[in-house]
Amino acid sequence: MYFIFYKTNDVFMAEEKLKSKSIQVDVVPTPVQDKAYCGVCVQLNDADIDKAKNELVSMEYKTVD
């Protein structure tokens, strides 16, 4: 699943926050259907999605499968 943010800075903030909680995360290009956003996003394994959502509750993002 992709977590898509509106600002590039938020992508890297989310990456740092998730990695500090031992959640495997990759910064990847934003999927083609969502190029209106900043161009990069974080990708997570399905097993970590609920944990990641709890960690990112204060951030603005959308998810795409």
SULPEBEL-V945900 format. One record per residue. N is the residue number from 0. OMEGA is omega in radians with two decimals (999 if undefined). NEAR is the number of other ideal C-beta (glycine too) atoms within 8 Angstrom. D_FIRST is the distance of its C-alpha to the first C-alpha in Angstrom with 2 decimals. Layout:
n=[N,N]
omega=[OMEGA,OMEGA]
near=[NEAR,NEAR]
d_first=[D_FIRST,D_FIRST]
This chain:
n=[0,1,2,3,4,5,6,7,8,9,10,11,12,13,14,15,16,17,18,19,20,21,22,23,24,25,26,27,28,29,30,31,32,33,34,35,36,37,38,39,40,41,42,43,44,45,46,47,48,49,50,51,52,53,54,55,56,57,58,59,60,61,62,63,64]
omega=[3.12,3.00,-3.02,-3.10,-3.11,-3.12,3.13,3.14,3.12,3.10,-3.08,3.04,3.11,3.12,-3.13,-3.13,-3.10,3.12,3.11,3.10,3.11,3.06,3.13,-3.09,3.07,3.01,-3.07,3.06,3.10,3.11,-3.05,-3.08,-3.08,-3.12,3.11,-3.13,-2.93,3.07,3.04,-3.14,3.06,3.12,-3.12,3.00,-3.12,-3.10,-3.07,-3.00,-3.12,3.12,3.14,3.12,3.10,-3.14,-3.05,-3.05,-3.11,-3.10,3.12,-3.13,2.98,-3.13,3.11,3.10,999]
near=[9,13,14,12,15,7,7,9,6,13,14,9,9,15,11,8,10,15,9,6,8,4,11,6,13,7,10,9,6,13,9,5,5,12,7,3,10,11,7,9,16,14,10,14,6,6,4,12,11,6,9,13,8,7,10,12,6,3,9,5,11,6,9,9,4]
d_first=[0.00,3.79,6.70,9.63,13.11,16.53,18.27,17.81,19.53,16.92,14.21,16.63,17.71,14.30,14.04,17.55,17.14,14.26,16.16,19.28,17.89,17.08,13.28,12.06,10.31,10.72,11.83,11.31,12.73,11.28,10.64,14.16,14.01,13.46,16.15,17.95,16.04,16.95,15.78,13.40,10.18,8.40,5.66,5.52,6.61,6.53,10.01,9.59,7.64,11.13,12.89,10.89,11.48,15.05,15.48,14.35,16.34,18.84,16.62,15.88,12.41,10.36,6.81,5.89,4.59]
